[in-house]
């Protein structure tokens, strides 16, 4: 996936790509959001849904160096990413 192109898309277009081509890996609850970790063609994307309104507030790429990536490691075995 072209990450530069993805970052320039609006929320509606990102939503379409995520739900059309993405595969749900896991989710976490984090600071009032339910964040869905989705993979699209080898690229990890986070979908931030407000826990109270259930609306998507933002969608952004998750770089491998983000500390939050480790929060997903407990329910899903992604430890090989940290080697």
N, CA and C of each residue as an Amber inpcrd file, in Angstrom:
protein
   249
   0.8480000  -1.1700000   0.0000000   0.0000000   0.0000000   0.0000000
   0.8960000   1.2360000   0.0000000   0.5080000   2.2190000  -0.7580000
   1.2310000   3.4800000  -0.8100000   0.8210000   4.3160000   0.4060000
   1.7100000   4.3860000   1.3960000   1.3710000   5.0520000   2.6470000
   1.2330000   6.5650000   2.4940000   2.0150000   7.1520000   1.6000000
   1.9000000   8.5970000   1.3590000   0.5220000   8.9260000   0.8090000
   0.0650000   8.1280000  -0.1320000  -1.2680000   8.3200000  -0.7100000
  -2.3470000   8.1150000   0.3540000  -2.1970000   7.0600000   1.1560000
  -3.1830000   6.7640000   2.1930000  -3.3200000   7.9250000   3.1730000
  -2.2040000   8.4980000   3.5820000  -2.2300000   9.6050000   4.5450000
  -2.9490000  10.8360000   4.0010000  -2.9940000  11.0060000   2.6890000
  -3.6420000  12.1670000   2.0840000  -5.1520000  11.9960000   1.9270000
  -5.6470000  10.7760000   2.0970000  -7.0760000  10.5120000   1.9340000
  -7.8820000  11.0900000   3.0910000  -9.1440000  11.4070000   2.8200000
 -10.0210000  11.8430000   3.9030000 -10.5460000  10.6200000   4.6530000
 -11.2320000  10.8600000   5.7360000 -11.7060000   9.7820000   6.6070000
 -12.6280000   8.8090000   5.8760000 -13.4810000   9.3280000   5.0210000
 -14.4130000   8.4800000   4.2830000 -13.6790000   7.5200000   3.3500000
 -12.7000000   8.0090000   2.6500000 -11.9360000   7.1670000   1.7220000
 -11.1070000   6.1370000   2.4810000 -10.5160000   6.5520000   3.6040000
  -9.7610000   5.6000000   4.4170000 -10.6770000   4.5040000   4.9470000
 -11.8800000   4.8850000   5.3870000 -12.8480000   3.9000000   5.8820000
 -13.1770000   2.8770000   4.8100000 -13.4010000   3.3530000   3.6010000
 -13.7140000   2.4550000   2.5000000 -12.5930000   1.4450000   2.2870000
 -11.3580000   1.9300000   2.2210000 -10.2230000   1.0340000   2.0010000
 -10.0610000   0.0210000   3.1230000 -10.2170000   0.4880000   4.3540000
 -10.0560000  -0.3990000   5.5050000 -11.0990000  -1.5030000   5.4980000
 -12.3480000  -1.1410000   5.2750000 -13.4020000  -2.1490000   5.3490000
 -13.5280000  -2.9880000   4.0830000 -13.0210000  -2.4870000   2.9740000
 -13.0640000  -3.2490000   1.7240000 -11.8910000  -4.2240000   1.6270000
 -10.6930000  -3.7730000   2.0090000  -9.4900000  -4.5640000   1.7800000
  -8.7530000  -4.9800000   3.0530000  -9.1450000  -4.4470000   4.1930000
  -8.4320000  -4.7350000   5.4280000  -8.8980000  -5.9970000   6.1080000
  -8.0210000  -6.5200000   6.9450000  -8.3300000  -7.6970000   7.7480000
  -8.1020000  -7.3490000   9.2150000  -9.1180000  -7.5160000  10.0240000
  -9.0250000  -7.2080000  11.4480000  -8.0480000  -8.1580000  12.1250000
  -7.0970000  -7.5890000  12.8550000  -6.1080000  -8.3730000  13.5860000
  -6.4980000  -8.4600000  15.0570000  -6.8250000  -7.3040000  15.6440000
  -7.1450000  -7.2460000  17.0650000  -7.7540000  -5.8850000  17.3760000
  -8.1140000  -5.6920000  18.6260000  -8.5450000  -4.3720000  19.0650000
  -8.1610000  -4.1900000  20.5250000  -8.0620000  -2.9280000  20.9270000
  -7.7960000  -2.5840000  22.3160000  -8.7040000  -1.4300000  22.7070000
  -8.9110000  -1.2720000  23.9910000  -9.5820000  -0.0880000  24.5230000
  -8.4840000   0.8080000  25.0780000  -8.4930000   2.0710000  24.6380000
  -7.3730000   2.9590000  24.9440000  -7.8610000   4.3950000  25.0050000
  -7.8550000   4.9920000  26.1830000  -8.2120000   6.3940000  26.3830000
  -9.5320000   6.7940000  25.7210000 -10.5870000   6.0450000  25.9910000
 -11.9120000   6.3790000  25.4730000 -12.1740000   5.9410000  24.0450000
 -11.2410000   5.1890000  23.4730000 -11.4120000   4.6860000  22.1120000
 -11.3470000   3.1690000  22.1100000 -12.0470000   2.5660000  21.2010000
 -11.8200000   1.1740000  20.8430000 -11.0380000   1.2630000  19.5460000
  -9.7960000   0.8350000  19.6000000  -8.9140000   0.9520000  18.4440000
  -8.7790000  -0.4130000  17.7940000  -9.1950000  -0.4910000  16.5460000
  -9.1030000  -1.7250000  15.7710000  -7.7950000  -1.7250000  15.0170000
  -7.0200000  -2.7830000  15.1610000  -5.7940000  -2.9560000  14.4000000
  -6.1540000  -3.7730000  13.1630000  -5.9030000  -3.1770000  12.0140000
  -6.2620000  -3.7900000  10.7360000  -5.0030000  -3.8630000   9.8870000
  -4.8760000  -4.9220000   9.1030000  -3.7460000  -5.0300000   8.1920000
  -4.2630000  -4.9620000   6.7540000  -3.6020000  -4.1330000   5.9580000
  -3.9320000  -4.0040000   4.5360000  -2.6370000  -4.1760000   3.7620000
  -2.5230000  -5.2490000   3.0230000  -1.3220000  -5.5080000   2.2130000
  -0.0340000  -5.3420000   3.0120000   0.0150000  -5.8900000   4.2160000
   1.2150000  -5.8470000   5.0280000   1.4320000  -4.5570000   5.7970000
   0.4950000  -3.6240000   5.7280000   0.6020000  -2.3550000   6.4290000
  -0.4430000  -2.3180000   7.5420000  -0.0060000  -1.9780000   8.7420000
  -0.9230000  -1.9190000   9.8750000  -1.5700000  -0.5440000   9.9700000
  -2.8750000  -0.5560000  10.1810000  -3.6810000   0.6530000  10.2610000
  -4.5120000   0.5710000  11.5350000  -4.6630000   1.7080000  12.2170000
  -5.5180000   1.7650000  13.3930000  -6.7730000   2.5620000  13.0630000
  -7.9040000   1.9990000  13.4780000  -9.1960000   2.6600000  13.3160000
  -9.6710000   3.0410000  14.7120000  -9.7930000   4.3450000  14.9730000
 -10.1750000   4.8540000  16.2800000 -11.6790000   5.0810000  16.3140000
 -12.3790000   4.2520000  17.1020000 -13.8210000   4.4070000  17.2790000
 -14.0870000   4.9190000  18.6930000 -14.8500000   5.9660000  18.7900000
 -15.2350000   6.5210000  20.0770000 -16.0640000   5.4740000  20.8170000
 -15.6870000   5.1730000  22.0520000 -16.3910000   4.1360000  22.8160000
 -17.8090000   4.5320000  23.1840000 -18.0880000   5.8220000  23.2220000
 -19.4010000   6.2680000  23.6510000 -20.3580000   6.4610000  22.4790000
 -19.8580000   6.9660000  21.3600000 -20.7190000   7.2260000  20.2070000
 -20.6140000   6.1440000  19.1390000 -19.5930000   5.2970000  19.2190000
 -19.3230000   4.2320000  18.2510000 -19.0170000   4.7840000  16.8500000
 -18.6290000   6.0550000  16.7770000 -18.2730000   6.6630000  15.4990000
 -16.7710000   6.6080000  15.2900000 -16.3700000   6.4200000  14.0470000
 -14.9610000   6.4540000  13.7020000 -14.5080000   7.9110000  13.7220000
 -13.4820000   8.1890000  14.5100000 -12.9740000   9.5540000  14.6120000
 -11.7260000   9.7700000  13.7820000 -10.9040000   8.7240000  13.6480000
  -9.7340000   8.8430000  12.7870000  -9.2210000   7.4690000  12.4050000
  -8.4710000   7.4530000  11.3270000  -7.8170000   6.2420000  10.8370000
  -6.4030000   6.6510000  10.4580000  -5.4350000   5.9440000  11.0140000
  -4.0540000   6.2970000  10.6990000  -3.1740000   5.0640000  10.6700000
  -2.0430000   5.2050000  10.0000000  -1.0690000   4.1300000   9.9220000
  -0.4070000   3.9480000  11.2760000  -0.0180000   2.7250000  11.5700000
   0.6800000   2.4260000  12.8180000   2.0950000   1.9910000  12.4740000
   3.0840000   2.8680000  12.6770000   4.4690000   2.4630000  12.4170000
   4.9200000   1.4020000  13.4080000   5.8520000   0.5700000  13.0070000
   6.3240000  -0.5160000  13.8650000   6.9700000  -0.0190000  15.1390000
   7.5370000   1.1860000  15.1460000   8.2210000   1.6600000  16.3380000
   7.2940000   2.2240000  17.4010000   6.0120000   2.3130000  17.1660000
   5.0660000   2.8380000  18.1530000   4.9910000   1.9040000  19.3580000
   5.0420000   2.4910000  20.5500000   4.9050000   1.6990000  21.7680000
   3.5490000   1.0220000  21.8550000   2.5240000   1.6640000  21.3190000
   1.1720000   1.1150000  21.3900000   1.0760000  -0.2360000  20.6770000
   1.9680000  -0.4990000  19.7450000   1.9620000  -1.7710000  19.0270000
   2.0440000  -2.9290000  20.0240000   2.7920000  -2.7530000  21.0910000
   2.9520000  -3.8160000  22.0730000   1.6620000  -4.1310000  22.8210000
   0.7360000  -3.1840000  22.8990000  -0.5420000  -3.4410000  23.5590000
  -1.3480000  -4.5060000  22.8270000  -1.1400000  -4.6120000  21.5320000
  -1.8480000  -5.6200000  20.7490000  -1.2190000  -6.9950000  20.9010000
  -0.0120000  -7.0560000  21.4240000   0.7270000  -8.3120000  21.5010000
   0.1220000  -9.3100000  22.4840000  -0.5610000  -8.8330000  23.5180000
  -1.1170000  -9.7500000  24.5170000  -2.1640000 -10.7000000  23.9170000
  -3.2100000 -10.1830000  23.2460000  -4.2220000 -11.1080000  22.7340000
  -3.8480000 -11.7850000  21.4220000  -2.8620000 -11.2490000  20.6940000
  -2.4920000 -11.8050000  19.3900000  -0.9870000 -11.9860000  19.3550000
  -0.5260000 -13.0630000  18.8110000   0.9090000 -13.3280000  18.7670000
   1.5490000 -12.5530000  17.6160000   2.0810000 -11.3530000  17.9270000
   2.8150000 -10.5650000  16.9330000   4.2290000 -10.3140000  17.4530000
   4.7050000 -11.1650000  18.3360000   6.0210000 -10.9870000  18.9290000
   7.1320000 -11.0180000  17.9010000   6.9490000 -11.7150000  16.7930000
   7.9970000 -11.7870000  15.7630000   8.3140000 -10.4240000  15.1790000
   7.4300000  -9.4540000  15.3350000   7.6670000  -8.1090000  14.8330000
   8.6930000  -7.3520000  15.6580000   8.9380000  -7.8120000  16.8780000
   9.8360000  -7.1050000  17.7780000  11.2290000  -7.7270000  17.8320000
  11.5050000  -8.6820000  16.9880000  12.8100000  -9.3650000  16.9780000
  13.8100000  -8.5520000  16.2130000
